[in-house]
Amino acid sequence: MKSFFATTLAVVALAGTAYAADPAEGTWKTQVDDGAYAHVNMKPCGAAVCGTIARTFNDTGEYQSENIGKTLVIDMVPQGGGAYEGKVWRPSNNKVYIGKMTVSGNVLKLSGCVAGGLICSKQSWSRVK
């Protein structure tokens, strides 16, 4: 009986560990914006998820942008069902917007809005890993 409970506890603990990873975690490829795109590493930051620019690319290939290491996705708090709310920084104009994000499988949809959400810009990102 002891071994049954120990085995059950181990299975539950492993399932909990596998389930604990946030679906937004990983590396994502942005859409092209102003002639360039990036790989963004999404990781937990407190109770939220944040994304940092890891690599940058343009039409000639990978290049060393001054934005590498900067936070692009800021404090995205899970709302349930793959939805998040937080902020988004747009490097091309150095502005921070009200952000919303949804993750479904290997697709991340991100929007940055102004004027209380009346004017928004959207992108779809694909999972790199």
WOMOWO-V730929 format. One record per helix or strand. SS is the DSSP state (h for helix, s for strand). FROM is the first residue (numbers start at 1). LEN is the number of residues. If there is no record, write none. Layout:
SS|FROM|LEN, SS|FROM|LEN
//
This chain:
h|2|19, s|26|4, s|33|1, s|36|10, s|48|11, s|61|3, s|71|10, s|83|8, s|95|10, s|107|8, h|115|3, s|119|9
//
